[in-house]
Amino acid sequence: MTKSRRTGQIVAVVACSVAALSLEAQVRRTRVPQGTSTSAPAAQVDLKAAVGYTTPRPDGRRSCTCNELERRLHGLRVLLKLGGVEAFAQGFPTESQQLSQARATVQSQLDAGSTVLDGASGKSYAQQEHLCGEGLAKVEGAWSQWQPFLGQHQLDSDYYRGVRAANPGVPEEGDLTANASGRVCTKGSWWNEDRALWAINGREGICKQESYRAKEILRGQKGDPGHRCFGYELK
């Protein structure tokens, strides 16, 4: 091979390499990374602000389970409110469509649970626990489906647990004045077992009844005004 021919081949190889590098650089400049879009990413939707979310206040007149039922009812009300918020439809189209299809069912369960909670008002602690337990079952379908979404966007929390909230009809210091039958109790004791249980809401915290049990307190002679009262103690 002559010198001039070898020189021509070398020039051709170099030219091809330069062209290939130029093409590769051009591809790198125009390629869209996998899993991304050429459009600007949507801003994070603040659903709490969109619905004006507020956390419910714990209620010392409700038993532990009734406070839990109110938590779930509140969450489902917020959920239905989201259905009319444009930011929800735009930011979460899949969830918005699912809610649109399930709205009647969610509303029906919400109404059923609300009826139970209203009916439990003013009942004894044990009665409230029983009734609101039934209420939880009535909203379980909608709640189990939507609570993960609500929790993820800070639209749900067990806001009542461990928070102290007194029943206004039950003095926290005890029933130190006489009732209709003349019964007077000492500090830290109440006329009956139910009032002792309600006192735990304000003295120890809502749902702390799980850690305590009511106990009978006898003093003096049978027939005395304060002979039989009730307190509570750790289990």
SVG drawing of the C-alpha trace seen along z (x, -y; Angstrom):
<svg xmlns="http://www.w3.org/2000/svg" viewBox="-83 -27 87 32">
<polyline fill="none" stroke="black" stroke-width="0.4" points="0.0,0.0 1.3,-3.4 1.9,-6.1 -0.8,-8.4 -3.4,-5.6 -2.7,-4.9 -3.0,-8.7 -6.4,-8.8 -7.8,-5.9 -6.6,-7.5 -8.4,-10.8 -11.6,-8.9 -11.6,-7.0 -11.0,-10.3 -13.8,-12.0 -16.3,-9.1 -15.3,-9.2 -15.9,-13.0 -19.2,-12.6 -20.3,-9.8 -19.3,-11.9 -21.2,-14.9 -24.3,-12.8 -24.1,-11.3 -23.8,-14.7 -26.8,-15.9 -28.8,-12.9 -27.7,-13.6 -29.0,-17.2 -32.4,-16.2 -33.1,-12.9 -35.8,-13.1 -34.8,-11.1 -37.0,-8.0 -39.9,-8.4 -40.0,-12.2 -42.1,-14.6 -41.2,-17.5 -43.8,-19.6 -43.3,-21.3 -44.3,-19.0 -47.5,-19.9 -47.2,-21.7 -48.0,-19.7 -51.7,-20.0 -52.4,-21.2 -55.7,-19.5 -55.8,-20.7 -55.9,-24.3 -58.2,-23.5 -61.0,-22.2 -60.2,-24.5 -59.5,-21.5 -59.7,-21.8 -59.1,-19.1 -62.2,-18.1 -62.1,-18.9 -62.0,-15.9 -65.3,-15.5 -65.2,-14.4 -68.9,-13.5 -68.2,-10.8 -66.7,-7.4 -63.4,-6.3 -65.2,-4.4 -67.6,-7.3 -64.7,-9.7 -63.2,-7.2 -66.6,-7.2 -66.6,-11.0 -63.1,-10.9 -64.2,-8.6 -67.4,-10.6 -65.3,-13.8 -62.9,-12.2 -65.7,-11.0 -67.3,-14.5 -64.0,-16.0 -63.7,-13.3 -67.1,-14.3 -66.1,-17.9 -63.1,-17.1 -65.4,-15.9 -66.4,-19.5 -62.9,-20.9 -61.3,-21.6 -57.8,-21.2 -58.7,-17.6 -60.1,-16.7 -57.0,-18.2 -54.3,-16.9 -55.8,-13.5 -57.9,-12.5 -57.9,-8.8 -59.1,-9.3 -61.6,-11.9 -63.2,-9.5 -63.3,-6.7 -65.0,-9.1 -67.5,-10.2 -68.5,-6.6 -68.6,-5.8 -70.2,-9.0 -73.7,-7.6 -72.2,-4.7 -70.0,-7.0 -72.9,-9.3 -75.1,-6.4 -72.5,-5.0 -71.9,-8.5 -75.6,-9.1 -75.9,-5.7 -72.9,-6.3 -74.1,-9.8 -77.4,-8.5 -75.7,-6.1 -73.5,-8.8 -76.5,-11.1 -78.4,-8.3 -75.5,-7.5 -75.4,-11.1 -76.2,-11.2 -76.0,-7.4 -73.8,-5.7 -70.2,-5.0 -70.8,-1.3 -73.9,-2.0 -71.9,-4.5 -69.1,-1.9 -71.6,0.6 -73.6,-1.7 -70.6,-3.4 -69.0,0.0 -72.0,0.7 -71.5,-2.6 -67.9,-1.8 -69.1,1.3 -71.5,-0.9 -68.7,-3.1 -66.0,-0.4 -66.3,0.1 -65.8,-3.6 -63.3,-4.2 -61.0,-1.3 -60.9,-2.4 -60.3,-6.1 -58.4,-6.4 -55.0,-5.8 -55.5,-8.7 -56.8,-10.9 -53.9,-10.1 -51.4,-10.6 -52.7,-14.2 -53.0,-15.0 -56.8,-14.9 -57.1,-12.3 -55.6,-11.6 -56.7,-10.1 -56.8,-13.6 -58.5,-12.5 -56.2,-9.7 -54.5,-10.7 -56.0,-14.2 -57.7,-15.2 -61.3,-16.4 -63.7,-16.6 -67.4,-15.7 -68.9,-19.0 -71.5,-17.0 -69.0,-15.1 -66.6,-17.0 -63.0,-15.9 -62.4,-16.3 -65.3,-13.9 -68.9,-14.1 -68.4,-16.1 -72.0,-17.4 -75.1,-15.3 -77.2,-13.9 -80.9,-13.4 -80.6,-10.4 -78.2,-12.4 -75.1,-10.5 -71.9,-12.4 -68.5,-11.1 -64.9,-11.9 -62.3,-13.5 -61.6,-11.3 -64.8,-9.2 -68.2,-9.5 -71.8,-8.6 -71.8,-5.7 -69.5,-3.6 -70.5,-5.3 -69.5,-8.7 -66.1,-7.3 -65.5,-6.2 -66.4,-9.5 -64.0,-11.2 -61.1,-9.4 -61.6,-11.4 -60.7,-14.7 -58.3,-13.4 -56.2,-10.8 -57.2,-11.3 -59.8,-10.0 -59.4,-6.3 -57.4,-5.8 -60.3,-3.8 -58.5,-0.9 -55.9,-1.1 -58.2,-1.5 -61.0,0.3 -63.8,-1.2 -63.8,-0.1 -66.3,-0.3 -65.4,-2.4 -67.2,-1.6 -66.9,-3.8 -68.9,-4.3 -72.0,-2.2 -74.5,-0.9 -77.2,-3.4 -74.9,-6.4 -75.1,-9.0 -71.5,-8.3 -71.3,-4.6 -71.0,-3.4 -69.1,-5.4 -66.9,-4.6 -63.4,-5.4 -60.9,-3.8 -57.5,-2.2 -54.9,-0.9 -55.6,2.6"/>
</svg>
